[in-house]
């Protein structure tokens, strides 16, 4: 079993920045594709970013150019650096791990419990 624990969420003004972290334990980390999803109140959980074991990157159109996903395998940690935050970025952000090329939440093998990001005007 893989355990994922997110941290780094909080309250930030529009235009501000936050860095989220996801610490993994329990099984081999480096062989998994790592993901960030988010879920805003009243909305479906949506894909945000993905990084493969080799470092290939993918982003949702809504965050492209503003968010950066990275991983540090020696620390079993994946990050999401968020800049130029908008009100619509407000959501619970979830870390996930999978062995699939898809970006669908239903295909993830493991999930963290989430960390709340609130963007205020």
C-alpha positions as CSV (number, residue, x, y, z in Angstrom):
1,X,0.0,0.0,0.0
2,X,1.2,3.5,-0.9
3,X,0.4,6.4,1.4
4,X,0.3,9.9,0.1
5,X,0.2,13.0,2.3
6,X,-0.3,16.5,0.9
7,X,0.8,19.7,2.6
8,X,1.3,23.3,1.7
9,X,-2.3,24.5,1.2
10,X,-3.6,27.7,2.7
11,X,-5.1,31.1,2.0
12,X,-3.6,33.3,-0.6
13,X,-4.6,36.4,-2.5
14,X,-5.2,36.5,-6.2
15,X,-1.9,36.8,-8.0
16,X,-0.1,35.1,-5.2
17,X,1.8,31.8,-5.1
18,X,1.8,28.5,-3.1
19,X,3.8,25.3,-3.3
20,X,2.1,22.1,-2.5
21,X,4.0,19.0,-1.4
22,X,3.0,15.3,-1.5
23,X,5.1,12.9,0.5
24,X,4.8,9.2,-0.5
25,X,5.6,6.1,1.6
26,X,5.0,2.4,1.7
27,X,6.1,1.3,-1.8
28,X,8.5,2.2,-4.6
29,X,7.8,5.8,-5.5
30,X,10.0,6.4,-8.5
31,X,8.2,4.0,-10.9
32,X,4.8,5.7,-10.5
33,X,3.3,8.5,-12.5
34,X,2.3,11.2,-10.1
35,X,-0.7,13.5,-10.4
36,X,-2.4,16.5,-8.9
37,X,-6.1,16.8,-9.1
38,X,-8.4,19.3,-7.5
39,X,-12.0,19.6,-6.5
40,X,-13.8,22.8,-6.0
41,X,-17.1,23.1,-4.1
42,X,-20.0,21.7,-6.1
43,X,-17.7,20.5,-9.0
44,X,-16.2,17.3,-10.2
45,X,-12.6,16.3,-9.4
46,X,-10.5,17.5,-12.2
47,X,-7.0,16.7,-13.5
48,X,-4.4,19.4,-12.9
49,X,-0.9,18.0,-13.6
50,X,1.0,14.9,-14.2
51,X,4.7,13.9,-14.1
52,X,6.0,10.5,-15.3
53,X,8.8,8.5,-13.8
54,X,11.1,9.9,-16.5
55,X,10.0,13.5,-15.9
56,X,7.5,14.0,-18.7
57,X,5.0,16.7,-17.9
58,X,1.3,17.3,-18.6
59,X,-1.0,20.0,-17.5
60,X,-4.7,21.0,-17.7
61,X,-5.3,23.9,-20.0
62,X,-6.6,25.9,-17.1
63,X,-3.3,25.9,-15.3
64,X,-0.8,25.7,-18.1
65,X,1.8,28.4,-17.8
66,X,1.0,29.0,-14.1
67,X,1.5,25.7,-12.4
68,X,4.6,23.5,-12.4
69,X,4.7,19.9,-11.2
70,X,8.0,18.3,-10.2
71,X,9.3,15.3,-8.3
72,X,12.2,14.6,-6.1
73,X,12.6,10.9,-6.0
74,X,15.3,10.8,-3.3
75,X,12.7,12.4,-1.0
76,X,9.7,10.5,-2.3
77,X,8.0,13.8,-2.8
78,X,6.1,15.5,-5.6
79,X,5.5,19.2,-5.7
80,X,3.0,21.6,-7.4
81,X,4.3,25.1,-7.6
82,X,1.4,27.5,-8.3
83,X,1.8,31.1,-9.3
84,X,-0.6,33.8,-10.5
85,X,-3.4,32.2,-8.6
86,X,-6.9,33.0,-9.5
87,X,-10.2,32.8,-7.6
88,X,-11.1,29.8,-9.7
89,X,-8.1,27.9,-8.4
90,X,-9.8,27.6,-5.0
91,X,-10.2,23.8,-4.4
92,X,-9.0,20.9,-2.4
93,X,-5.9,19.7,-4.1
94,X,-5.2,15.9,-4.1
95,X,-2.1,14.0,-4.9
96,X,-2.5,10.7,-6.7
97,X,-0.3,7.9,-8.0
98,X,-0.9,5.6,-10.9
99,X,0.6,3.4,-13.6
100,X,-1.6,4.6,-16.4
101,X,-1.1,7.1,-19.2
102,X,-4.6,8.5,-18.7
103,X,-5.4,11.6,-16.6
104,X,-8.8,10.3,-15.3
105,X,-9.4,10.3,-11.6
106,X,-11.0,6.8,-11.9
107,X,-7.7,5.3,-13.1
108,X,-5.6,6.4,-10.1
109,X,-4.2,3.7,-7.8
110,X,-3.6,5.8,-4.7
111,X,-4.9,9.0,-3.3
112,X,-3.9,11.5,-0.6
113,X,-6.5,13.1,1.6
114,X,-6.1,16.5,0.1
115,X,-5.0,20.0,1.1
116,X,-7.2,23.1,0.8
117,X,-6.1,26.0,-1.3
118,X,-8.3,29.2,-0.9
119,X,-7.7,32.1,-3.2
120,X,-9.3,35.4,-2.1
121,X,-9.8,38.7,-3.8
